Amino acid sequence: MSKAVVFFAEGTEECEALLVVDLLRRAKVDVTVASASGSREIVSSHKVHITADALAEEVDYSDVDMVVLPGGIPGTPNLAANKTVTDTCVSFAKSGKKVAAICAAPSVLASLGLLEGRKATAHAGFQDKLAGAEVLDVNAGLPGIDEPATLEQLVRDLQAVTDLPLQLDSSNPDALSHALRIYNGKPIVNSVNGEQSTLDMILPLCKKYGAAVVGLALDEHGIPATADGRFAIAQRIVKAANAVGIPNEDIYIDCLTLTASAQQEGAVQTLEALTRCKKELGVRTVLGVSNISFGLPCRGYLNTTLLTMAMVAGLDLAIMNPNTPEMMAAVRAYRVLTSQDEKCNDYVAAYANVQVQTSQVAKTDAAAPAGGAAGADALFEAVRRGLKNEARAAAGEALKTREPLQVVNETLIPALDVVGDAFEKGSIFLPQLLQSATATQAAFEVIKTAIAASGSQGESKGRIVIATVKGDVHDIGKNIVRVILENYGYDVLDLGRDVPPERVVEAVRQTGAPLVGLSALMTTTVPNLQATIEALHAANLPCKVMVGGAVLTKAYAEQIGADFYAKDAKASADYAKQIFG
């Protein structure tokens, strides 16, 4: 007969424990209920009194086939504190015997390094501990919900199941007040930026409740392109925080990661600014790492490399996915090499039983985007390959034998279609898409010059108004959409970023544009999408609205009254074709 031991402790969730015992015994398994609390008499999480068969220390495990760790609070940490329980789990794992854990209890196995290379499920409040996260970001800024009440409840619920510090991700002073008031311990508030109004609203709250604060190196003008610009904003934030009594050790500056596919030089500027903040300002630093790889293949290579470079530059807190083994390996290795992991204890615990397997990275046959009938056209090929100078020269040659509109419709637009389809299928990536767009722009400039010289007017396919909504200064995605739409022959009025609803309404009223494109990247600014759409409807303007941004979904786009959700620039162009024909 198979044998199993189910560990019970003070505060164990009785359903998770007793049901396991019942099911195993029905399956004819010999089950021993073992107490990890030093007494056979145990009180469960819901005050059920249970008598164990034996103490964990009294059991002979030599012929036991499986051990089970039920969840519950404080049952799970009580199991983790019992040396017999943890030693048995490690011994069983090494010998190939079965070790099971439920709900919160997989965190015990994670702390022992037994989940490396394995998948596990856990209570939501403990998923972070499975992977090694040290701070849990909490964001309740979803449209249509009561953010103050929701954020407060999230803090209560999470602090009931995890002792990790929480980062309260909100710019809503009311929501922060609710959450900070009931927070046990020292929270981190994410975030403020260089705008004086934001500093005036949030910093006094951080001081009042003793919270650390994250400062973003941006202001009402956006993200500076240079390290000097971002450092100057960081200086303003630190000065304002110090003025209300927040010490440097409670200030985290985020020098902001821009995607290398669109702003390749930005990575160096980010790292330089981070180094200066650390050395010259004496503050802590934080950085969202994975932004660097957006739009590129094999994102993990870039993410891990930037993480390592940032840690060398002085990064204290990385915003990353702790479920990525390569990222966690980089962190653990860095801590060993900088003597932060004394005697390599954490590294050994994580990898002592891990066998690293090398494998060859399979390279797919990502063929270049195939051309159609226009494939033999020099201009078509120059656009497809993203060759700016060649596209400019080829456009001049094409105009010797064809009319401008003919060149646009028969060559440029088909080339863009081919490139867009390739991007959609993943055979090319964002840098190549942008190169093709730039080549198309160069060709268009030649065509426009020819049209102007002839005294005729170029025909626009339609007028479109685009903007990044109020409160949001992220405009990379919006700018890509503008370039693509212009290359397809649309007359695009770009209102920029941080655009209030009334300005969008006025632009549509003045231009008569039948299509509006709105962008938002942050959860905190997504509600302004709805506000802008409602303003357009209230003004009775007969326009269609498409929306896009990393935090949006098709379902939410429909919920706020948008006519179309554009997941990328190509989708925006496809929808414009539907509107204008």
N, C-alpha and C positions, 0 to 999 in steps of 0.2 A: 504494500500500500504506500502511495506517495505521502510525503509529510510536508507540512507547511507551518510556519510560525507567523502569526499576525501580531505586530507590536501595537500595544495600547499605551497611551500616556495621559496624564492629566490634561483635559481639554481636547482630547481626540473627538472628532466628529463621529458620533455613535452610528449613524446610518452607514457611513463609508466603511466602518470597522465591522459592525455586526452583520451586515449584509454579505460582506466578503466571507466571514466565518460560516454563515449559513449556507451560501452557495457552494463553498468548498466541501463542506461536510455532506451536502446532498450529492456531490460528485464523488463521494467515498474517499476523500482526502482526509488524512489524519491531521487535524488542526490543533495547534497549541496557541492559546491566547497568552502572550507574554507581556508583563508590565514593565515599562521603562521608567517608572516613577518611584522605584524603591519600595513600593507597597503593592500587595495584590488588590487592594481596594482602590478603585479609580473612579473619579467623577468626570464624566464626558463634558463636551462643550455646552450641551443643553441640560446639564445637571442630572444626567442619568447615572446611577450608581452601578458599577460593573465590578465583578470579581474575576480576576485573571487566573489562569491555570498555574502560572508560575511567574517568577521574576525573570527578566531577560537574562540576568547573570546566572540563573540556575539551569538554563536549557542546554542540552547537549545538541550541538548543531551538526555533528558529524554525519548524521544520516538524514538531515533535513534537506528537502529539494528546493524549497522556495521560502523567501521571507517577503512580507507585505507591510508597507508603511501607509496607513490611512492618513488623511489630512485633518484639517481642523486647526483652530487657533484658540489657545496656545499649544495645542497638541503637537503640531509640526515642529516648532522650535524646541519643545521638550524632548521629542525624539532625537533631534539633532544634537542635543546636549548630552545624550547617553552614549558613552564610549562603546559599550557592548553592541548597541544598535549600529553605530557607524562602522566599527571594526568588522562586524558580521557582513554588512552590505559590501564593503570593500573586498573581503575574503571571498564572498559568493561571486561577485562580479569577476574577480581574477580567475576563479576556478570554473567559470562558465555556468554556474547555477543561476536560477531565476531570482531576480530582484524586482519587485513591483512597488509602485507608489501611486497615490491618488491625490488629485486636487492640488493642495498646497505642498504635499510631501515630496514631489519631484525636486523641489528646491534643496532638499537634504542631499539627494543624489548629485545634484549639480555642484553643491559645495564640496563634494568629495571627488569631483572630477570624473564621475562615472557616466556623464551624458555626452562627453566629447564624441563627435561623430555619430551620435544617435539622435533620433527624433523623440520628443516628449510633449505631452499636453499637460496643462496645469491651469489652476484658477488664474483668471486674468491678472490678478494682483501679484502673482508670483512668476509670470512669464519672464519678467526682467531678470529674476534671479537665476533662471535656468541658463541664461546666456552670459551673465556677468555684468549686467548694467549696474551703475552706481548711483544714478539719478533718474527719476521717472518724470518725463514731461507730461503735464496734464493740461489739455486744451478743451474748453467747452464752448468755443466761439462759433458754434454752428448756427446758421440762420433758422429762425422759427422756434428757438427754444429760449427758456428763461436762463440766460447765462449765469447771473448771480446765484440763483438757487441751485442750478446744476453743478456749478463749480464747487460750491460749498458741500453738496452731497458727495461729489466725487472725492473730495479731500477726506471726508468722514469714512467713506467706504474703503478707500485705498489704505488709509492709515490703520484700519482695522485688520488688514491682512498683510501689510508689508511695512518694514521699518526703513525702507529706502527714503532718502530725502526727495521731496517733490518739487518740481519746477512748475510754478503756476504761470501758464502761457496765456496771457491776456493783456490787452491794453484798456480794458474796461475798469475804471476805478471802483465802480459799485461792486462788480464781480470780485475784484481783488480784495475789497474790504470784507465781504462776506467770507471769503476763503481764509484770509489771513487771521481773521478774528478767532477762528476755531482751530487753526493749525497747531499741532503739537510739535514743537521743535523749531528749527531754523529753516524756513523755506527760501527758494530762489524765485524771484519775480522776473519773468521774461515777457516784456522788455520795455526799455525806453530807447529813444534815439536822440539825435541832436536838435530836434525841434523843441523850442522853449516851452510850448504849451504842454507837450508830453512830459517834459522834465518837471514842470510845475505841478502836474496832476499826480504823477506816480511816485516820485522820489519821497515826498512827505509820508506816503503810506508805508513805503519800505522802512523808513526811519522809525515810524510809530510802532511797527510790529517786529522790528529787528531783522528784516529780511535782507538777503543779498539781492543784488540787482544785475541784470544783463543789459549792457548798453550796446546798441547797434551803431556801427560807424556809417550812418546815413542821416540825412536831414530832409527838409522840404524840397531840396534840389536833387535828391536822389543819392546814389552811391558814387562817391568820387572815384575817378579812374586811377588815381595815383595813391601811393602809400602816404604821401604828405597830406593829401586831402582827408583821408580816413583818420590819420593820426590827429589832425587838427580837430575833427569832430570828437574823437575819443577824449582829447584834452578838455573840451567843453563839458562833456558828460561827467568826467571825473571832478572837475571844478564845481559843477552844480551839486553833485552827490556829496562832496566834502562840505559844501556850504550848509547842507541840512544835517550834517553830522554822521554821514555814512563813511566809514573808514575804507581805505583802499583794499583791504583784504576781503571786503564784502562787495567789491565791484568786479564784474566780469565783462570784458570788452570783446565783442564779436566783430572782427575785421571783415567778415563777409566773404564767402566763396562764390565766385562767378563761374559759369560754365566755360570750360576750356574750348568747347566746340564753337562758341560765338565770340568769346573774349579771352583768347589764349594768353595774352600778356598779363591778365588779371591775377593769375596764380602767384606770380613773383611779387606783385604789389601787395597782395594779401599777406604773404609771409613776411615781407619787409615791415608792413604796418604792425603785424602781430609781435615781431621782435622788438620794435620800438616801444609798443605799449607795455611789454613785459619789463624791459630794461629801464626806460626813461620815466614811466609813470608808476611802476611798482604795483600794478594791478594784476588780477587774474585774467585769463583769456579763455574764450570759448569759440568753437568754430563748427559749422555744419559742413561735414567733409564731403558727402556724396554729391553735392551740387556740382562738383568739378566735372563729373563724367556724363552729365546729361547730354543725350544725343549722340553718344559714342559707343562703340562695341566694347565688350569685355570690360565693363565698368569697374569691376573689382580691382583690376590692375591700377587704374588711376586713383581710385579711392584709397587703397592701401598705401600707395606711394605718397600721396599728399598727406595722409595721416602721419606717416613717419616723418616727413619733412616738417610738418607743423609741430610735432612733439619736440623735435630738435630746436625749432625756432622759439619754443617756450609755451606751447599749448598746454593748458591745464585741464580743460574739459572738452571732449570731443562729442559732438552730436552725430551719432552713427547708429547703425543697426547692429546690436550685440549678437544677433544670430548669424552673423557672417564670420565664419571661422578665421579667414585670413586677417580680418580687421582686429579681432580679439588676439590673434597670435602676434600681430604687430605691437599691440599695446603691451602684452605680457613680455615680449622680447625686449622692448624698449625699457621697461621697468627693471629688467635684469641688468641690462647694459649700463644703466645709469644708477645702479645700486639702490633703487627704490624698493625692489623685491629682495629683502634681506635673505641671504643664503639661498636665493632662488626658490624659496618655499612655494610660492604661488605657481610659478612656472612648472615646477616638478609635479605639484598636485594636479595641474591641468593636463599635463602631457606624459606623465610617467607610463601610462598604459596605452598611449596612442601610437599606432604604427603609421608613419607618414608614407603614403603611396604616391609615387610619381607617375604621372600619366602624360601622354602626348596630347597637346591641345589639337583637337580636330579642326581643320580649316575647311569651311564650307566653300563650295564653288559659287561664290557670289559674283556671278557674271555682271559685267558692266551693263547698265540699262540699254536694252536693245532699241534700236531706232526703227522707224517705219519707212515709209516711202521717202521721207526727207533725209534718211540716214546718209545719203551720199552728199548732201549739201554741206559745204564747209562751215557755214554759220550754224547749222544744226549741230554738227559735231563739236564746234567750239563751245556752244552753250551746254551740251551734254557733258562735256569734260571739264567745264568750269574754267575755260581759258579766256580771260578778260581781253587781253591785247588781240588775240586771234579773233575773238568775236567782233571786236571793233573793226578790224580790217576786213573781215568777211562780210560784215554788214555793208561797208562801203562798196565792195565788189558786187554784192547782190543788188544794190540799188542801181547799178549800171544797166541791168536788164529787166528789173521788175519794179512795180510800183511799191511805195512804202507799205501801204496796207496789205498788199499781197505778201510781202516779206514777213510782216507780223503774223498774219493768219496762217500762212503755209509753212513757215519755218520756226519762228520764235515760240508761238503757242504750242505746236506739237512737241518741240524740244522740251519745254517746261512740263508738259503732260508726262512725257517719258521719265524725266527726272523725278517728278512728284510721285509717280507710281513706284519707281524704284525705292524711294525713301519710305513710302508706305509699307512696302514689302520687306524692308530691312536690308536690301542689298547695297544701299548707300546710306550715309549718315548725315547728321546736321551740317558738318563743315562742307561736305560736298554739295549739299543742297544750297547753302549760302554762296558757295563759289559759282554755281550755275546761275543763281539769281544775280550776282554781281556781273557776270559775263553778259547776261541778258540786259541789264541796265546799261552797260557800255554800248551794246548794239542799239538800244533804244535812243541813246543820246545822238548817235549818228543819224538815225532815222528822223528824229525830231528836227535836227539841224537841216536835213534835206527838205523836210516839209516847210520849215520856216523860210528857207531860201526860195521855194517855189511860190510863196505867198498864199498857200492854202492852209487850212486848219486841220490838224489831226483829229480824228474822230475818237472820242472817248466811249468806252463800252458802258459807262455808268458811273455815278458818283456815290462814294461810300465815306461815311464818317466813322473813325475809330478812336478809341481812347482807353486808357487805364483809369479806373474809377477813383473817386475821392478816397484819399487816405493811403493809396497804394502807389509806391514809387518804382515798382518793378516793371520794366517795359521791354525786356529783351524779346519775349514772345510776341508782344504787340508789334514791335519793330519788324520782326521776321514776316509777320502777316502782311504788314504794309508793303514791304518789298515784293513779296509774291503777288499781291493783288495789283500793284502798279505794273509789274512785268506782264501781267495778263491783260493790261490795257485799261484798267479802271482808274478813274480820277479819285484819289484817296486824300481826304482831309484828315490829317493826324493831329488830334488835339493834345497829345502828349500824355503825361501821367498826372495822378492826383487831380483829376478833373471832376468838379462838382456837377451834379445832375443838371442844374440850370444852364450850365455852359454847353452841355451836350444838346439839350433841348433847343437852345438858341442857334447852334450850328446847323442842326437839322432843319429848323424853320427857315434859316437864311439860304441854305443850299438846296433845299428840297430833296435831299438824299433819300432814296427809297430803302437803303440798307445801312444799319448801324452795327459796328463791332465793338464789344465791350470786354475788357480783360480785368481779371483780379487774380492775384497769386496767393494772398494770405487769407486765412480764415477770418481774421478780424476785419477785412475789407469786403468780403463777399456780400454782406448785407447791402452794401452800397450799389451792387449790381441791381438788386431788386428795386432799390430806391430810384435809380436812374431809369429803369424800365417803367416804373409806375409814373415817373415824371413825364416820360414820352407819351404814355397813354393818356395821362391827364391833359396834356396839351393837344390831344386829338391829332397827332401827327401820323400820317399813313405810311409808316416805315416798318420794315422787318428788323428784328434784333437778333444777332448771333452773339454768343458769349463763349469765352474760353479762359483757361487758366488751370494750373496744376491741381487746385483743390476742388474743382468743379466736377460734377457728374451730369450725365444726360438727364437723370431723374430730377436733380435739383434745378437744372436749367428750365425744365418744363414747369416745375413748381413755382418759380419766380416770374413766369410769364414770358420767357425767351422763346423765340420762334425756332432757334437752332442752336445745338451744342456743337462747337467746332473743337475736335480733339487735337487738331494741329493746323498748320498753315495751309496744307493741301486741302483739308476739309473746308476751310474758309473759302478758298477759291472755287471749290466745287459748288458750294452753296450760292456764291455770287453768280455762277453760271445759271443756276436755277432761277434766280430772281430776275436777271437781266436777259436771259435767253442766249 
